[in-house]
Amino acid sequence: MKDLRRAALLGLLLFGTAACDRATKHFAMTTLAGAPEQSYLAGTVRLSYHENPGAFLGLGATWRQEVRTAFFQIGNGLFLLATAVLSLRSRFSRAGQAGLLLLLAGGVSNLVDRVAMGRVIDFLNLGIGPLRTGIFNVADMAILAGVVILVVEGARNTYAVPVSNPPAH
């Protein structure tokens, strides 16, 4: 019963993350596309519609279409498939499982954009004054959160010193 509950919660995390990303991208397409940038919290949060044919911060946006397709669609799809297989075959902590699912949910949602349109919809920009992030989306936040969780869990498990009982005299 405990495994079924855990699987249901992890499934909810996967579905909820992807659904949130899809809903916010739909909002961006219907509300922000063609509209001027919207600014909130004294410019800390800015919303503007962008279609990114590349990867993080536009990396690869100027590559030929065939190269982008091979790298960002086929390569990304294979990476996500390998990650899914790894998550099913490996024993991760609860946090590690959540990190993997966030990575998968964000990756799959962005892959849907790439396959359907050849680019990813981005619309969020955060910053204070001239110090700003690149333009990103909810899937990117999920991917980043998943990677951070996995790195922290990996470091915690790699450097944890096992506690052993001292020998009895």
N, C-alpha and C positions, 0 to 999 in steps of 0.2 A: 504493500500500500504506500509506503514511504517513497519507493522508486517511482510509482505512478504519479504521486503528487509532485515530486521533483520534476519529472518529465513534463507534466502539465504546466508547471510554473516556467520552466525553460522554454517550452513551446509558446507560452503567452508572451514571454520576453522577446522571442524571435519575431512572432507575428506582430506584436504591438510596436516594436521598433520599426519594422518595415512599413507597417500601416501608417505610422506617424510621418515617416519620411515621404511616403506617397501622397498623403493628405497635404503636407506643407508644400510639396512641389506643385500639386494641383492648384493650391492657393497662389503660389508664385506665378504660375502660367496664366491664371484667370484674373489676377488682381494687379500684379506688378509688371507684367510684360507690357512694354510700350508706355508705362507710366514713369513719372520722375521718381528719383530715389526718395524713400521715406526715412525720416530720421526720428529716433526716440531716445529718451534719457540724455538729453543735451548732446546728441550725436554719438553716444556710446554704442548704440545699436542702429545699424543702417540696413535697410532692405532695398534691394534692387535686383532686377531680373537679369541673369546672365546664362548663356549656354556655353559650357566649357567642353571643347572637343578633346582636350588633353586630360592630364591627371592632376594631381595636387599642384596648385598654383599655376595651372596651365602647362605643366611640363609635357612636352610632346605635341602641343597644339598645332605646331607648324609642320609636323611630320606628314609624309604622304598618307593618303587615306588608307591604303593597303597595309601600311606599317602600323598605323593606329588601330585598325581593325584586328590585326594579328596580335598586337601587344595588349590592347586594352579590352578587347572582347574575348578572344580565344584564350590568351594567356591568363587573363583575370578569371575567366570561367574555370580553367584548369586549376588555378590556385585555390579558388573557393571550393571546388570539388575535393581537392586534396585536404583542405582544412576541415571540411565536413567529415571525411573519412577518418582523419586524425582524431576529431572530437568524439567519434563513435568508438574508436578502438583504444583510446587512451583513458587513463583515470586521472581526471583533473579534480581539484577542489571545487566547491560550489562557486567560488569567485572565479576560478579558472574557466569553468563551464560557462558562466555568465559572460566572461570576456570573449570567449570563442563565439558565442551566439551573437553578441553585439557586432563583432567583426564580420560574421557571416551575414547578418541582417543588413548592415550598411552596405557591404560589398554586393550582395544580391540586388538590393534596391538600385544602386548605381549602375549595376550591370544591365538591369532592365532598361534604364534610360539609354545606355550605350547601344544596346541591340535595337531598340525601337527607333531611336532618333540619331544615333551616331555621336551623341554628346550628352553631358550630364547637366541638369538644371541646378544652378547655384543661385543663392539669393541673400545670404546672411553675411554681414561684415561687422566685426566688433573692434572697438579700440577707444583710445583716449587721445585726443589731439592728433598729432601726426603718427603716433604709434598704433598701427592697425593690423588686423589679420588679413589674410587673403579672403576672397569670397568663397563661401562654402555652403553646405546644406546639412540637414539633420543626419543623413547617412554618414557623412564625413565625421560628424561628432560621435556617432556610434562606433565607427571604425577606430577613431582615436581613443575613445574610452576603452574599447576592447583591447587594443594594443597595450595601453597603459596598465590595465588590470593584469594582462598576461605577463608583462615585464615585471611588475611588482610581485606577482605570485611566483614567477620563476626565480627572482632574486631571493625571495623569502624562503623558498624551498631549497634552493641551491646552497645558500649560506647558513641555513639553520643547522645548528650543532646538535646532533642527537644526544639526548640525555640517557646516560646508562647508569646502572646501579654500580656503586663501588664494590670491588671484590670484598667478600666477607673474610675476616681473619680468624 
